[in-house]
């Protein structure tokens, strides 16, 4: 999973007093793209005088958020999703980038109070934005979502979205107001594939900064008729695929190795 960066460790404690140093890494985002210098994260020293805000550290290496109206000399913009697929940076930096994007989106979207419209201020004591007019406090928004492995004997339900993500995927979706995560699982599978499920079991969770959510992984079993009634507005492909025929995304050698190990341990009756 994206957060499995051992022996490295994300340290996300709030330390607004940490000041940027020349060798500290900088995350600068523009409409889903990340600023890079020669294929690497720029440093404070390479970008010069900008408005920097401390985000977190990986081990003892601080990461700062910055914005720039002009593209600095020698820098390029790289799509964050593409960067993750290509794995051209170390895994712990990819995780830092996705986490930093989550915070960058939240800072951008919390610049004004949603209650009275006043410009908000940074809290001096916690990671929060505070309205100086009405006192409303805003914390980083984390949206729960589920991703579901639906099993039918020795087959798994795989789908492909009509737009956006180009590869095969499991059914996924955001939790609605008033739902439990398990109810989200049943609803999303019914909406996208038109089938019922049972024996819904939690597997693991994963922070997913691209969509600002916490992704909750579940397995479940087909309940009754296996005929797929695909939502053609959202999907262009939905099929039961045998375990040995499952293909992972290209250029993901390490995850491919781990995936094969997981599949070798997977029993449809587990």
C-alpha positions in Angstrom: 0.0 0.0 0.0 1.1 3.6 -0.6 1.7 4.2 3.1 4.0 1.2 3.5 7.3 3.1 3.4 9.4 1.3 6.0 12.1 1.9 7.2 10.9 5.5 6.6 8.3 7.1 8.7 5.8 9.9 8.2 5.8 12.4 11.1 2.7 14.5 10.6 2.7 16.3 13.9 1.9 20.0 13.6 5.0 22.2 14.1 4.2 25.7 12.6 7.4 27.0 14.2 9.8 25.0 12.0 11.5 27.3 9.6 12.6 26.3 6.1 16.2 25.5 5.4 18.0 25.4 2.1 18.0 21.6 1.7 14.4 21.1 2.8 12.1 19.7 0.1 9.3 21.7 -1.4 5.9 20.6 -2.7 4.2 23.1 -5.1 1.0 22.1 -6.8 -0.9 23.6 -9.8 -4.2 22.0 -10.8 -3.2 18.5 -9.9 0.4 18.9 -11.2 3.5 19.0 -9.1 6.5 21.2 -9.6 9.8 19.3 -10.3 13.3 20.4 -11.0 15.2 17.9 -13.2 12.8 15.2 -12.2 13.3 15.7 -8.5 11.5 17.6 -5.8 12.9 21.1 -5.6 14.5 22.4 -2.4 14.0 25.7 -0.6 17.5 26.8 -1.7 16.7 26.1 -5.4 13.5 28.1 -5.4 14.5 31.1 -3.3 12.1 33.5 -1.6 8.6 32.1 -1.6 5.9 31.8 1.1 6.6 28.4 2.7 4.4 26.5 5.1 5.6 23.5 7.1 3.6 20.3 6.3 5.3 17.3 7.9 8.5 15.3 7.9 9.6 12.0 6.6 12.1 10.7 9.1 13.9 13.9 9.9 13.5 15.5 6.5 11.0 18.4 6.5 8.6 19.1 3.6 7.2 22.5 3.0 4.3 23.7 0.9 4.8 26.7 -1.4 3.0 28.5 -4.2 4.4 30.4 -7.1 2.6 32.4 -9.8 5.4 31.9 -12.3 7.1 28.7 -13.3 10.7 28.9 -11.8 13.5 28.5 -14.2 14.5 24.9 -14.8 11.3 23.5 -13.4 8.5 21.5 -15.0 5.0 20.4 -14.0 4.2 16.7 -13.7 0.8 15.1 -13.3 0.6 13.6 -9.8 -1.3 10.5 -10.9 1.3 9.9 -13.7 4.1 10.4 -11.3 2.7 7.7 -9.0 2.2 5.3 -11.9 5.7 5.8 -13.2 7.3 5.4 -9.7 10.2 7.6 -10.9 10.7 8.8 -7.3 11.3 6.8 -4.1 8.2 5.3 -2.6 8.4 7.4 0.6 8.5 10.6 -1.6 5.5 9.5 -3.6 3.6 9.0 -0.3 4.8 12.5 0.9 3.6 14.0 -2.4 0.1 12.5 -2.2 -0.2 13.5 1.5 1.0 17.0 0.7 -1.5 17.3 -2.1 -4.3 16.5 0.4 -3.1 19.3 2.7 -2.6 21.7 -0.2 -6.1 21.1 -1.5 -7.5 21.7 2.0 -5.6 24.9 2.5 -6.8 26.2 -0.8 -10.4 25.2 -0.1 -10.4 26.6 3.5 -9.1 30.0 2.7 -12.6 31.5 3.4 -15.1 30.7 6.1 -17.9 28.5 4.7 -20.3 30.0 7.3 -19.8 33.8 6.9 -17.3 34.2 4.1 -14.5 35.9 6.0 -10.9 35.0 5.1 -9.6 32.5 7.6 -6.4 32.4 9.6 -4.0 29.6 10.5 -4.4 28.3 14.0 -1.2 28.8 16.1 -1.8 25.7 18.1 -3.2 23.0 15.7 -3.6 22.1 12.1 -6.8 24.1 11.5 -8.1 27.2 9.8 -10.0 29.6 12.1 -12.5 32.3 11.1 -11.7 35.6 12.9 -15.2 36.8 12.5 -17.5 34.0 13.6 -15.0 31.7 15.3 -15.7 28.7 13.2 -12.7 26.2 13.1 -12.0 24.1 10.0 -9.9 20.9 10.2 -8.5 18.9 7.3 -11.3 17.2 5.5 -11.0 13.4 5.2 -13.7 11.7 3.2 -14.3 8.0 3.8 -14.6 5.7 0.8 -14.6 2.0 0.2 -12.9 -0.3 -2.3 -14.4 -3.8 -2.7 -13.1 -7.1 -3.7 -16.2 -9.1 -4.7 -15.6 -12.8 -4.9 -17.5 -15.5 -6.8 -15.8 -18.8 -6.0 -12.3 -18.4 -7.6 -13.3 -15.3 -9.5 -13.0 -11.6 -8.7 -15.2 -8.8 -10.0 -13.1 -6.4 -12.0 -14.3 -3.2 -13.7 -12.9 -0.3 -15.8 -14.1 3.2 -15.6 -15.5 4.9 -18.6 -13.3 8.0 -18.1 -10.3 8.8 -16.0 -8.4 5.8 -14.6 -7.3 3.7 -17.5 -6.7 0.3 -15.9 -8.8 -2.4 -14.3 -10.0 -1.6 -10.9 -12.2 -2.9 -8.0 -15.5 -1.3 -7.4 -15.1 1.8 -5.2 -17.1 4.8 -4.0 -17.6 7.4 -1.3 -19.7 6.8 1.8 -23.0 8.8 1.8 -24.5 10.6 4.8 -26.1 8.2 7.2 -24.4 5.1 5.8 -22.0 2.7 7.5 -19.0 1.6 5.4 -20.6 -1.8 5.1 -23.8 -0.3 3.7 -21.6 1.7 1.2 -20.1 -1.6 0.0 -23.5 -3.2 -0.7 -24.9 0.0 -2.3 -21.8 0.6 -4.6 -21.7 -3.0 -5.8 -25.4 -2.9 -6.6 -25.3 0.5 -8.3 -22.2 -0.3 -10.5 -22.7 -4.0 -11.2 -26.3 -4.8 -10.3 -25.5 -7.7 -8.0 -26.0 -8.5 -4.3 -23.3 -9.3 -1.8 -23.0 -10.9 1.6 -20.3 -11.7 4.2 -18.8 -8.2 4.0 -15.4 -8.2 5.7 -13.0 -5.4 6.4 -9.5 -5.9 5.1 -7.3 -2.8 5.5 -7.3 1.0 5.0 -5.2 3.4 3.0 -4.8 7.2 3.0 -5.4 8.5 -0.5 -4.4 12.1 -0.9 -5.3 12.3 -4.6 -9.0 12.3 -3.6 -8.6 13.6 -0.1 -10.1 10.4 1.3 -9.4 7.4 3.6 -9.9 4.3 1.5 -11.4 1.3 3.4 -10.8 -2.0 1.8 -13.4 -4.8 2.0 -13.9 -8.3 0.7 -17.4 -9.8 0.2 -19.1 -12.8 -1.4 -21.6 -12.9 -4.2 -25.1 -13.4 -2.9 -27.3 -15.1 -5.5 -27.4 -14.4 -9.2 -24.0 -13.7 -10.7 -25.4 -11.9 -13.8 -23.7 -8.4 -14.0 -25.9 -5.4 -14.9 -23.3 -2.8 -15.4 -23.8 0.9 -14.9 -22.9 2.1 -18.4 -22.7 5.7 -17.4 -19.8 5.1 -15.1 -18.2 1.8 -16.4 -17.2 0.5 -19.7 -16.2 -3.0 -18.5 -17.3 -5.3 -15.6 -16.4 -9.0 -15.6 -15.8 -11.9 -13.3 -12.1 -12.7 -13.8 -10.3 -15.9 -12.6 -7.5 -15.5 -10.1 -4.8 -16.6 -12.5 -6.0 -14.2 -15.2 -5.9 -11.0 -13.1 -3.4 -8.5 -14.5 -1.9 -5.7 -12.5 -1.1 -2.2 -13.8 2.1 -1.9 -16.0 5.4 -0.7 -14.7 4.6 -1.8 -11.1 7.2 -4.5 -10.6 7.3 -4.4 -6.8 3.6 -4.2 -6.4 3.3 -7.0 -9.0 5.6 -9.2 -6.9 3.5 -8.4 -3.7 0.3 -9.0 -5.6 1.4 -12.4 -6.8 2.3 -13.3 -3.2 -1.1 -12.2 -2.1 -2.9 -14.1 -4.8 -1.0 -17.2 -4.0 -2.3 -17.0 -0.4 -5.9 -16.0 -1.4 -8.5 -18.7 -1.0 -12.0 -18.0 -2.1 -13.1 -19.7 1.1 -10.9 -17.6 3.4 
